[in-house]
């Protein structure tokens, strides 16, 4: 599975994956209950079938129901999605992404958060990135 493959998730598919990642595993009914303004149960099942076909989730049968679990590691999926945003919206500029994130998060960042970000920048400099 390539990282390009991981970029192809719709907004609803990402919502479903978030529920599965958060819970570790989930049924279609559990997923539907966890999503605000969720589509029908049948639509959730259709999305789960698509996610299974794409290789994001697997499932096992427990009695009469199917329980879905993630196959793609969350960190790998996150990295792929960030790479997609970086390339498609910021022309590959990590500086622009970081500047935008800092701008939209400035009220939420504590001094400790900013110190940690500074340490990450210094580490990147030392490693020659």
C-alpha positions in Angstrom: 0.0 0.0 0.0 1.5 3.3 -1.0 1.1 6.7 0.7 -0.6 8.0 -2.5 -3.3 5.3 -1.8 -3.8 6.6 1.7 -4.6 10.1 0.5 -7.9 9.0 -1.0 -10.4 9.3 1.9 -13.6 11.3 1.7 -14.7 13.5 4.6 -17.2 10.9 5.8 -14.6 8.1 5.5 -12.3 10.1 7.7 -15.0 10.5 10.2 -15.6 6.8 10.3 -11.9 6.0 10.6 -11.6 8.5 13.5 -14.3 6.6 15.4 -12.6 3.2 14.7 -9.2 4.6 15.7 -10.6 6.1 18.8 -12.4 2.9 19.9 -9.9 0.4 18.5 -12.8 -1.4 16.9 -16.5 -0.7 16.3 -19.7 -2.0 14.7 -21.6 0.0 12.1 -24.2 0.9 14.8 -21.5 2.2 17.2 -20.0 4.2 14.4 -23.4 5.7 13.5 -24.0 6.7 17.1 -20.6 8.3 17.5 -21.0 10.7 14.4 -22.9 13.9 14.6 -25.4 14.2 11.8 -24.7 10.6 10.8 -26.0 9.1 7.5 -28.3 6.1 7.6 -27.1 2.8 8.9 -27.1 1.5 5.3 -24.8 4.3 4.3 -22.4 3.6 7.1 -22.3 0.0 6.0 -21.6 1.1 2.4 -18.7 3.3 3.6 -17.3 0.5 5.7 -17.4 -1.7 2.6 -15.5 1.0 0.7 -13.0 1.3 3.5 -12.5 -2.4 3.6 -12.0 -2.5 -0.2 -9.4 0.4 0.1 -7.6 -1.6 2.7 -8.1 0.7 5.7 -10.3 -1.6 7.8 -10.7 -5.3 8.4 -13.6 -7.0 10.1 -14.5 -10.0 12.1 -17.9 -11.5 12.7 -19.1 -11.6 16.3 -22.4 -13.4 16.4 -24.8 -11.6 14.0 -22.7 -8.4 13.6 -19.5 -7.4 12.0 -16.9 -5.6 14.1 -14.5 -3.3 12.2 -10.9 -2.6 13.1 -8.1 -0.5 11.6 -5.5 -2.1 9.3 -3.6 1.1 8.5 -1.7 2.5 11.4 -3.1 5.9 12.5 0.3 7.6 12.4 0.8 6.5 8.9 -2.6 7.7 7.8 -2.0 11.0 9.6 1.3 11.5 7.9 -0.2 10.7 4.5 -3.0 13.2 5.0 -0.6 16.0 6.1 1.6 15.3 3.1 -1.5 15.6 0.9 -2.4 19.0 2.5 1.2 20.1 2.2 1.4 19.3 -1.5 -2.1 20.4 -2.5 -2.7 23.5 -0.5 0.8 24.8 0.4 2.8 24.0 -2.7 5.1 21.7 -0.6 6.0 24.5 1.8 6.3 23.2 5.3 7.0 26.7 6.5 3.6 27.9 5.2 1.9 25.0 6.9 3.5 25.7 10.2 2.9 29.4 10.0 -0.8 28.7 9.2 -1.1 26.3 12.1 0.5 28.7 14.5 -1.8 31.5 13.3 -5.0 29.5 13.8 -3.8 28.0 17.1 -2.3 31.0 18.7 -5.0 31.3 21.4 -4.7 27.6 22.3 -0.9 27.4 22.6 0.5 27.6 26.0 4.1 28.7 26.8 4.9 25.0 27.3 3.5 24.2 23.8 5.6 27.0 22.3 8.7 25.8 24.1 8.2 22.3 22.8 7.7 23.6 19.2 11.0 25.6 19.6 12.8 22.4 20.7 11.4 20.6 17.6 12.7 23.3 15.3 16.1 23.2 17.0 16.2 19.4 16.6 15.4 19.7 12.9 18.2 22.3 12.5 20.7 19.9 14.2 19.6 17.0 12.1 20.2 19.1 8.9 16.6 19.1 7.6 
